[in-house]
Amino acid sequence: MLAQQPDQPDGLLLLGLALATDGSPVAPQTLQRFLDAAPAGHPGIPLARSLLDPQR
């Protein structure tokens, strides 16, 4: 999906979650790309933010 639509929010979220689960150092970049691409109110935004900033 991301090969055809690199800024597709759902694809970025799934990839970011998988990378975070594996402890990949690029997970934060991918989750930030998701936040930048996601429409306001996307249900994955709180989860992505909590992974990027656990203090929230």
BELZI-V69151 format. One record per pair of residues at least 24 apart in sequence whose C-alpha atoms are under 7 Angstrom apart, sorted by sequence separation. I is the first residue (numbers start at 1). J is the second residue. D is the distance in whole Angstrom. If there is no record, write none. Layout:
i=I j=J d=D
i=I j=J d=D
//
This chain:
i=28 j=52 d=6
i=9 j=34 d=5
i=9 j=37 d=6
i=9 j=38 d=5
i=7 j=37 d=6
//
